[in-house]
Amino acid sequence: MRNTDISLNRSLVALIDLPAALGLLTRLPVPVDSAAATARGAAAAWAFPLAGVVVALIASLVGTLALWLALPVAVVAGLILATTIMVTGAMHEDGLADTADGFWGGWDVARRLEIMKDSAIGTYGVLALGLSLLLRWAALVAIVSAGHLWAPLIVVAAVSRAPMVAIMAGLPNARAGGLSQSVGRPNGLTAVLAALIALIVALIFLPWSAFALMVFVPLAGFACAMIALAKINGQTGDTLGATQQICEIAALAVLAAQLA
């Protein structure tokens, strides 16, 4: 490994981290120095919440335009969801479906991992996706109906991605190959930085909701981690995507209860 690569690996933060996070978690045409991004690996994971903020800004712009066109709130909420799905390439939704199929369709670790790797979607995956979309849409309808848009979307996008970093750092890779294994495992400081960024975003945009979010979202992430540990003895890229979805639902539910 070159000296510059070693330096990048040892740095807590690097300029390449946000473009690398966007390149990994979205389909946005962000120019990324692939060599530098590879050298950073999981060390760039602290920027996952910031990548979520970028996704939320785009979704908020679409939602604002839809409201300006006087579209019904239900349609606005649907367009917001559609935008986030397109911008992320349904990456997290795919992880949720694969995780649901594998965790509850397999009878042992090897079979669960095999099902999760299969591109086909089963009953558990369909149900998980349907429930996720329904719950998020209903929460967004309540939030937007109460006159809120930009702040909730930005906060939810940030806080729902921080637990992914904690799980990457805290759980071993469940399989030898796959996206999570190729990215690597961040250290504890990287996970703490991601959590701090999520907290700061919440305090800036929704200070009155930050405490509740910082209670229920980590609890949702911890539950995802414990289930993954019990089912496959670790984590994969699919379980990280599922974690983001579950934490997003938890965050939206908290805000719907407080803001609506």
C-alpha positions as CSV (number, residue, x, y, z in Angstrom):
1,M,0.0,0.0,0.0
2,R,1.3,3.5,-0.9
3,N,2.1,6.0,1.8
4,T,-0.8,8.2,0.6
5,D,-3.2,5.3,1.0
6,I,-1.9,4.6,4.5
7,S,-2.4,8.3,5.4
8,L,-6.0,8.2,4.1
9,N,-6.8,5.1,6.1
10,R,-5.5,6.6,9.3
11,S,-7.4,9.9,8.9
12,L,-10.8,10.2,10.7
13,V,-12.1,12.5,8.0
14,A,-11.1,13.1,4.4
15,L,-12.5,15.2,1.5
16,I,-13.2,12.1,-0.5
17,D,-15.6,10.7,2.1
18,L,-18.8,12.5,1.2
19,P,-18.4,11.8,-2.6
20,A,-17.6,8.2,-1.7
21,A,-20.7,7.9,0.5
22,L,-22.9,9.4,-2.2
23,G,-21.3,7.0,-4.8
24,L,-22.1,4.0,-2.6
25,L,-25.5,4.9,-1.2
26,T,-27.1,6.8,-4.2
27,R,-27.3,6.8,-8.0
28,L,-26.3,10.4,-8.2
29,P,-23.6,11.1,-10.9
30,V,-21.0,12.2,-8.3
31,P,-17.4,12.2,-9.6
32,V,-15.4,10.0,-7.2
33,D,-11.7,9.2,-7.2
34,S,-12.0,5.5,-7.1
35,A,-8.5,4.9,-5.9
36,A,-8.9,7.3,-3.0
37,A,-12.4,5.9,-2.2
38,T,-11.0,2.4,-2.1
39,A,-8.2,3.5,0.1
40,R,-10.6,5.0,2.6
41,G,-13.0,2.1,2.5
42,A,-15.3,2.0,5.6
43,A,-13.5,5.0,7.1
44,A,-15.7,7.1,4.9
45,A,-18.9,5.7,6.6
46,W,-19.1,8.7,8.9
47,A,-20.5,10.6,5.9
48,F,-23.5,8.3,5.5
49,P,-25.8,10.7,7.4
50,L,-24.6,13.6,5.2
51,A,-25.3,11.5,2.1
52,G,-28.8,11.1,3.5
53,V,-29.2,14.8,3.8
54,V,-28.4,15.2,0.1
55,V,-31.1,12.7,-0.7
56,A,-33.5,14.5,1.6
57,L,-32.8,17.9,-0.1
58,I,-33.7,16.5,-3.5
59,A,-36.9,14.9,-2.1
60,S,-37.8,18.1,-0.3
61,L,-37.5,20.1,-3.5
62,V,-39.8,17.6,-5.3
63,G,-42.2,17.8,-2.4
64,T,-42.2,21.6,-2.4
65,L,-42.8,21.7,-6.1
66,A,-45.7,19.2,-5.7
67,L,-47.3,21.4,-3.0
68,W,-46.8,24.5,-5.2
69,L,-48.8,22.7,-7.9
70,A,-51.6,22.1,-5.3
71,L,-51.4,18.4,-5.5
72,P,-53.1,16.4,-2.7
73,V,-51.0,15.7,0.3
74,A,-51.3,11.9,-0.3
75,V,-49.8,12.4,-3.8
76,V,-47.0,14.7,-2.4
77,A,-46.1,12.0,0.1
78,G,-46.0,9.4,-2.7
79,L,-43.8,11.6,-4.9
80,I,-41.4,12.2,-2.0
81,L,-41.1,8.4,-1.5
82,A,-40.6,7.8,-5.2
83,T,-37.9,10.4,-5.3
84,T,-35.9,8.9,-2.5
85,I,-36.2,5.5,-4.0
86,M,-35.0,6.7,-7.4
87,V,-32.1,8.7,-6.0
88,T,-30.9,5.7,-3.9
89,G,-31.7,3.1,-6.6
90,A,-34.0,1.3,-4.1
91,M,-30.8,0.1,-2.4
92,H,-32.2,0.1,1.1
93,E,-35.6,-1.3,0.0
94,D,-33.8,-4.2,-1.8
95,G,-31.8,-4.9,1.4
96,L,-35.0,-4.9,3.5
97,A,-36.7,-7.4,1.1
98,D,-33.7,-9.7,0.9
99,T,-33.3,-9.6,4.7
100,A,-36.9,-10.4,5.4
101,D,-36.8,-13.3,3.0
102,G,-33.6,-14.7,4.4
103,F,-34.2,-14.2,8.1
104,W,-37.7,-15.8,8.0
105,G,-37.4,-18.1,5.0
106,G,-34.3,-20.0,6.0
107,W,-33.8,-22.6,8.7
108,D,-30.1,-22.1,9.4
109,V,-27.4,-19.5,8.8
110,A,-26.2,-20.9,5.5
111,R,-29.6,-21.2,4.0
112,R,-30.5,-17.7,5.2
113,L,-27.5,-16.2,3.6
114,E,-28.2,-18.2,0.4
115,I,-31.7,-16.8,0.2
116,M,-30.5,-13.3,0.8
117,K,-28.1,-13.5,-2.1
118,D,-30.8,-14.7,-4.4
119,S,-32.2,-11.9,-6.6
120,A,-35.7,-13.4,-6.5
121,I,-38.1,-11.9,-3.9
122,G,-40.4,-14.0,-1.8
123,T,-43.5,-13.5,0.3
124,Y,-41.7,-12.1,3.3
125,G,-39.8,-9.6,1.2
126,V,-43.0,-8.5,-0.6
127,L,-44.8,-8.0,2.8
128,A,-41.8,-6.2,4.3
129,L,-41.6,-3.8,1.3
130,G,-45.4,-3.2,1.3
131,L,-45.5,-2.5,5.0
132,S,-42.4,-0.2,4.8
133,L,-43.9,1.9,2.0
134,L,-47.3,2.0,3.7
135,L,-46.0,3.1,7.1
136,R,-43.6,5.7,5.6
137,W,-46.3,7.1,3.3
138,A,-48.8,7.4,6.1
139,A,-46.3,9.1,8.4
140,L,-45.3,11.5,5.6
141,V,-49.0,12.3,4.9
142,A,-49.4,13.2,8.6
143,I,-46.2,15.3,8.7
144,V,-46.9,17.2,5.5
145,S,-50.5,17.8,6.4
146,A,-49.3,19.5,9.5
147,G,-47.3,22.0,7.4
148,H,-43.8,20.4,7.7
149,L,-41.5,19.2,5.0
150,W,-37.9,20.1,4.7
151,A,-36.8,19.8,8.3
152,P,-38.4,16.4,9.0
153,L,-37.1,14.9,5.7
154,I,-33.5,16.1,6.4
155,V,-33.5,14.9,10.0
156,V,-35.0,11.5,9.2
157,A,-32.5,10.9,6.3
158,A,-29.6,11.7,8.6
159,V,-30.6,9.8,11.8
160,S,-31.8,6.7,9.9
161,R,-28.3,6.2,8.3
162,A,-26.2,6.6,11.5
163,P,-27.2,3.1,12.9
164,M,-25.8,1.5,9.7
165,V,-22.4,2.7,10.7
166,A,-22.7,1.5,14.2
167,I,-23.7,-2.0,13.0
168,M,-20.9,-2.1,10.5
169,A,-18.5,-1.3,13.4
170,G,-20.1,-3.6,16.0
171,L,-20.9,-6.8,14.1
172,P,-18.7,-9.0,12.0
173,N,-19.3,-9.7,8.4
174,A,-21.7,-12.6,8.0
175,R,-20.2,-13.8,4.7
176,A,-16.8,-13.7,3.0
177,G,-18.1,-11.8,0.0
178,G,-20.6,-9.1,-0.6
179,L,-20.9,-5.3,-0.5
180,S,-20.5,-4.9,3.3
181,Q,-17.4,-7.1,3.3
182,S,-15.8,-5.2,0.3
183,V,-16.3,-1.9,2.0
184,G,-14.8,-3.1,5.3
185,R,-15.6,-2.3,8.9
186,P,-15.2,1.2,10.3
187,N,-13.7,1.8,13.7
188,G,-15.6,3.0,16.8
189,L,-14.6,6.6,16.3
190,T,-16.1,6.6,12.8
191,A,-19.4,5.2,14.2
192,V,-19.4,7.9,17.0
193,L,-18.8,10.6,14.4
194,A,-21.7,9.5,12.3
195,A,-24.0,9.5,15.4
196,L,-22.8,13.0,16.4
197,I,-23.5,14.3,12.9
198,A,-27.0,12.8,13.0
199,L,-27.5,14.4,16.5
200,I,-26.3,17.8,15.3
201,V,-28.6,17.7,12.3
202,A,-31.5,16.8,14.5
203,L,-30.7,19.6,17.0
204,I,-30.4,22.2,14.2
205,F,-33.6,21.4,12.3
206,L,-35.9,19.8,15.0
207,P,-34.4,20.5,18.4
208,W,-37.7,19.7,20.2
209,S,-37.7,16.2,18.6
210,A,-34.0,15.4,19.0
211,F,-34.3,13.6,22.3
212,A,-37.1,11.3,21.2
213,L,-35.3,10.5,18.0
214,M,-32.1,9.8,19.8
215,V,-34.0,7.3,22.0
216,F,-36.2,5.4,19.6
217,V,-34.0,5.3,16.5
218,P,-31.0,3.8,18.3
219,L,-33.4,1.3,19.9
220,A,-34.7,0.3,16.4
221,G,-31.1,0.0,15.2
222,F,-30.1,-2.1,18.2
223,A,-33.1,-4.4,17.6
224,C,-32.0,-4.9,14.0
225,A,-28.4,-5.7,15.1
226,M,-29.6,-8.2,17.7
227,I,-31.9,-10.0,15.2
228,A,-29.0,-10.0,12.6
229,L,-26.7,-11.5,15.1
230,A,-29.2,-14.2,16.1
231,K,-30.1,-15.0,12.5
232,I,-26.8,-14.9,10.6
233,N,-24.1,-14.2,13.2
234,G,-23.3,-10.8,11.9
235,Q,-24.2,-8.3,9.2
236,T,-24.3,-7.9,5.4
237,G,-25.1,-5.1,3.0
238,D,-28.7,-6.3,3.0
239,T,-29.0,-6.1,6.8
240,L,-27.6,-2.6,6.7
241,G,-30.2,-1.6,4.1
242,A,-32.9,-3.2,6.2
243,T,-31.6,-1.3,9.3
244,Q,-31.9,2.0,7.5
245,Q,-35.5,1.3,6.5
246,I,-36.5,0.2,10.0
247,C,-34.8,3.3,11.5
248,E,-36.5,5.5,9.0
249,I,-39.9,4.2,9.9
250,A,-39.1,4.7,13.6
251,A,-38.0,8.3,13.0
252,L,-41.0,9.1,10.8
253,A,-43.3,7.6,13.4
254,V,-41.8,9.7,16.2
255,L,-42.1,12.9,14.1
256,A,-45.7,12.1,13.0
257,A,-46.6,11.7,16.6
258,Q,-45.0,15.0,17.6
259,L,-45.7,17.2,14.6
260,A,-49.1,16.1,13.4
